[in-house]
Amino acid sequence: MQTAPASASYVLGLRCTSPGPLPLTSLNQEPRQWLSRCSRYLSSVCPFCFYVWFWFCLGTWLLYLPCTWSIGLAAEPGCFPDWYMLSLFGTGAVLMRGAGCTINDMWDRDFDKKVTRTANRPIAAGDISTFQSFVFLGGQLTLALGVLLCLNCYSIAMGAASLLLVATYPLMKRITFWPQLALGLTFNWGALLGWSAVKGSCDPAVCLPLYFSGVMWTLIYDTIYAHQDKKDDALIGLKSTALLFRENTKMWLSGFGVAMLGALSLAGANCGQTLPYYAAVAAVGAHLARQIYTVDIHRPEDCWDKFASNRTTGILLFIGIVLGNLWKEKTEETEKPEDVRAEN
């Protein structure tokens, strides 16, 4: 069976049964190697650490970034995004990513035992009992609720509605070849929630295209990710878009990319975005095109590298949103003297 590339373990949280002491010399290693060793070390000391070690988790970034896009677009013209909201949603992303992984591993404990990459996860390995995992999940969700209660009533209701998606998306791989779509609907909920947290309610003209673009983005990166496990998934009867698309994967991903860029352009137009935003959308398009064109779907290590590069994609768009919003102030300032001269 295929195993995940070693560099992926800091995100996947793979345990090492006997990691030994964590020497200070490991700090001189590359950051990803050091994080990988920390993850394995913490998990061996306390199995629950597997579900806490998500500060550096790429999945947390992919959950958080759509929130930042929405918060950035909701900012007043000429202003930076609300830093309090960014920090609040960052905390929430860490907690909910951890809770999502706990739920996923609870549902998949029998499947995880059969896959080399996941066999050592604490629940699958029997290091954490079902009762203990329920108690731990309750703690994670309680802390996440504390974050949610800091928002307005509209956003609290919207955040609570996402729990149905969080609880059920791990089941989708059993019943449909489109579990990546279910993940996209779940992971990009922040594209709706971020705007409502700032503005008090959602603006469908902005939030729905933004949400749709995030779903398309997830279909791209998670299909690439799923190609790592397609052989194991086929053997144990799990489904994915990787198994559905097969050799047509690049054609499908190209379609998702075009849809994502179109939706981002529509969202920007509906909230009056400016040149830096559209430059960032173009950069995102170029980044996605390179991913899709160069990915080797038959090499798990290359699939991992392309998947991991999507953090850069999301950050590029966020920077474009911030600069585009600041550009609005400059545009208004340059227009005012012209308006005065016209009146004279």
N, C-alpha and C positions, 0 to 999 in steps of 0.2 A: 504493500500500500504506500501511497505517496505521503510524505511528511512535509509539514510546513518548513520553509527555509528558516535557518537558525536565527537570522536577523529579525524574524517576525515574532519571536517569543516574548519580547518585552510588551507587545500589544496583546498577544493571545494569553499571556500569563501562564505559560507552561511550567509545571512544577518539576523540580529536580529532587529525586528522593533523598539524595545525600549530597547537598551542595558544598558542604564543608564551610569553614569560616570565610567571611567576606574580607579579603585582605585589602589594605589601603592601596596596594599597587594597582588594584582594579580601577582606581580613579583615573589612571593614566591611559586606560583603554578608550576606544571610541565611545561616544555617548550612548549609542544604541546597544553596544555590547555591555556597557556598565549597567544600563537600565534593565537589560535582560537578566543579568546576574542578580541584581537586586530583587527583581520579580520572583525568580526561582528561590532565592534565599528567604524572602519574607513568607512565601507560600509554604516552605518547609517548616518554618517556625510556627506559623499559625495558618491553617488552611483557609480561614476567612479572609486572610490578606489577599488571596487571589481576587476576591470581589471588591477589594478596597483599592488595589493598586491600579487605579485608572487615571491618575493625575496626568501621567505621561501617555495614556492610551490614545492611539490614533482614533479609535472609535468615538471617544469623548469629543475630540475635535470635530469629527464629522457630524455629531449630534449638535454641537454648540454653534458651529459656523452659520447655519441657516438662521439661528436666533440673532446673531450679530448683523446679518444682512438686514433683517426686518427692523431691528432697533436702529440701525444706521439710516435706513430709508425714512424712518419715522421722525428723525431729528429735525429741528427747525432749520430753515435755510441759513447757511453760513455758520452753523454750530457743529461741534463734535457730537458724536452719539452720547447718550446718557451713560456715564461711567458706572453709576450705581446699578442701573439695569444690566449692563454688561457683566458686572461682577456677580450680580444675583443670578443671572441666567447661567453664568459659568459654574457657579456652585450647584445649581440645579442640574446641569448637564452631567457633572461628575456623579451626583447621587443617582440620577435616573439611568445613566449608563451602567452603573454598578447593579442597580435593581434589575435592569433589563437582562444583564448577563446572568444574574442569579435565577431569574424566571426561566431563561433559555436553558440553563443547565439542569434545572429541575424537570422541565419537560423532556429534555433529551438525554437524561442520565443513562438510559438503556442503549441508545444509539451511540453515545460518546464512548462507551466501553469497547465498541467495535471498530473505532477509528483511531489509528495510531496517533494522530495529532492531538486528539482530545481525551485519550484514555486515562491520562494522569490528572485530569481536572478533579478538584476535591470531591464534588458530589458523585461523579462517575466512579472515582476510586474508592468511595466509601469512607473518606476522611471526615465528611460532614453528613449527618443523618438527615432524613427528610424533615423531621421535626425541627432540627437545628436550622436548616435552611429556611424554613417558614418563619422562625423567630428572627433570623438575621434579615430576611426580606422585609419583615414588618418594621424593623429598625430603620432600614434604608428608606422605606416609603414614608415613615413618620418624619424623618429629617427632610425629605423632599417636600412633604406637605407643609412643613414650617416655612420653606422657601416660597411655596405657592401662595401661602396666606399673606405674604408681603405685597401681593399684587392687588389690583382692583377687582371688584366682584365679577365683572365680565370675564376677566382673564382667569380668575379662579375656576369659574364654571367651564371655560374652554380647556384649561389644563386638566381638570378632572375628567373631561370627556376623552382625553387621550389615553387614559388607563386601559380602556377596552382594547385599543390597538397594541399597547405595550404587553398586555397579557396574552393576546391571541396570535401575534405575528410569528412566534416560534413554532406554532402548529402548522403554518401554511406550507412548509416544505413537505408535509405528509400528504397534502390533499391537492396541491396545484404546482404547476411548473413555474409559477410566478411569485414565489416567496419574496423575491427582491422588490416587487411592487408593494407588497405589504410592509416590508422594511422601509421603503421610501415614504409611504404614507405616515409611518410612525416617526421616523428620524427627522422629518422635516416639519413636524407640527410647530416647532419654534418659529417658523416663517410666518405663521398666523399669530402665535402667542406674543412674539416680540412687539409687533405693531400695536396690538391691543393693550399691552402693558404700558406703552408710552402714550397712546392716543385715547385709551378708554374703550375702544371698540375697533373692529376690523374694517378696513376699506376694501371691499371685494375687488375693485379695479386694480389695486396694487397687490394685495395679499394673495389672491388666488393665482395670478400668473407667477408670483414669486414661489408659492408653494408647489405649483406644477413644475417649475424649473428645478426645484430641489428634488422632487420625485424622479425626474428624468436623470438628474445627476447621480442619484443613488442607484438607479438601474444600470448606469454605466459602470460605476466603480464596484458595485457588489456582484455584477455579472463577471467582471474580471476576477474578483476575489474568489467567486464560486468555482472558477476553472481549476483552482488549486485542489479542490476536494472532489472533482467530478467522478473520479474512478471509485473512490470510497462510497460516495453518495449512490452511484449506480448499483454497487454491490449490496447495499443495505436497504435499498428501496426509497431513498429520499429524492426529492425533485428540486430542480433549480433552472433558472434561465440558461445557465451554461449547458445543461443537458438538453434543453429545448432548442437552443440556437445552434449548437455544435459548430460546424465550419462556417455558418452564416453569422457568427457572432459579430464580426466587424461591421457588417452591413446594418445589423440591428442597432449596434452602438452608435453608428454614424447618424442614424435616424433620431435616436434619443438626444444626441448632441445638438442637432439642428433644432429640435423642439425646445431644448433647454435655452439655447441662445435666443430664439424667437420670443420665448416667454419672458426672459430677462429684459429684452428690449422693450417689450410691452409694459412691463412693470415700471421700468425707468421712465418711459414716456408718460405714463399715467400719474407719476409723482414729480414731473418736471426735472428729471435728472439732466446733467450737463456732460460736457465733453469727457472729463476724466472717467466718468462712469462707463460711457460707451467704449472708451479705450480699454478699460479693464475687461469689459465683456468680450472685446476682440481678443485680448490676451488670453482670457479663459478659453475661448474657441480654439486658439492656436495650441494651447496646452492640451486640451482634450483631443484635438486632431493628432497631435504627436503621440499621445497615449494609445489611441485606437489604432493608428497606422503601424506603430512599432511593437505592440504587445505580441508576445508569442504565447498563445493560449495553451500550448502544450508544455511549457516550462513553468512550473509552479513558482520558481524564484523570480522569474520575470513578471509573472502575474502579481506577485507580491510587491515588487518595486513600482509597478504602474499603479496599483491600488494605493500604496503609501503616498504617492505623489499628489493625491487628491487633496491633501491638507493644503498644499501650495495653491491649488485651484481655488479653494474656498477663501484663503487669505487674500489672494489677488483681487477677488471680487469685493471683499470687505474694504480693502484699501481704496478701490475705485469708488465705492459708495461714499466713503468718508470724504475723499478729495472732491468728488462730484458735488457733494453737499456744500462744502466750503467754497467751491467755485461759484455757487449761486449768489453768494454775498458779493463776490468780485463783479459778477455780471450786473447785479443791481446797481453797484456803485458806479460802474462805467456808463450805465444807461441814464442815471440821474442828471449829469451835466447836459447830456443831449436833450433831455426833456425840458430842462430850464431854458436852453437856447431856443428850442422850438416855441416855447411859450412867449419868449421875448420877441 
